[in-house]
Amino acid sequence: MSCPKSSGGVLLSFRTQPTTAFLYPNPTHSVIRINGSNVESIEIYGLDGKVYASYQNPGNEVNISSLRNGLYMFKGRINGKSYSQKIVKE
């Protein structure tokens, strides 16, 4: 879907892509479940860019109870495709 916008005589076009959550529940307290049959890897980043956890072939759940409460970026490789999603840990 394109949504043209005008700003000072310049035409801008924003393209939106449908997104599907691959992690749930969000927010969470301890366990994140992962959609996908072949979860190859998951990396968890803080807003500071630091990698807080990294998993190879974790299955369909990751326990994040040891992480402090806050906002994290999850990056994953599932079924040969890369995904990223923000998660709130409460």
BELRA-V33634 format. One record per run of one state. SS is the DSSP state (A for helix, B for strand, O for the rest). FROM is the first residue (numbers start at 1). LEN is the number of residues. If there is no record, write none. Layout:
ss->(SS | SS)
from->(FROM | FROM)
len->(LEN | LEN)
This chain:
ss->(O | B | O | B | O | B | O | B | O | B | O | B | O | B | O | B | O | B | O | B | O)
from->(1 | 2 | 8 | 10 | 16 | 23 | 25 | 28 | 29 | 31 | 35 | 39 | 47 | 51 | 57 | 61 | 64 | 70 | 79 | 81 | 90)
len->(1 | 6 | 2 | 6 | 7 | 2 | 3 | 1 | 2 | 4 | 4 | 8 | 4 | 6 | 4 | 3 | 6 | 9 | 2 | 9 | 1)
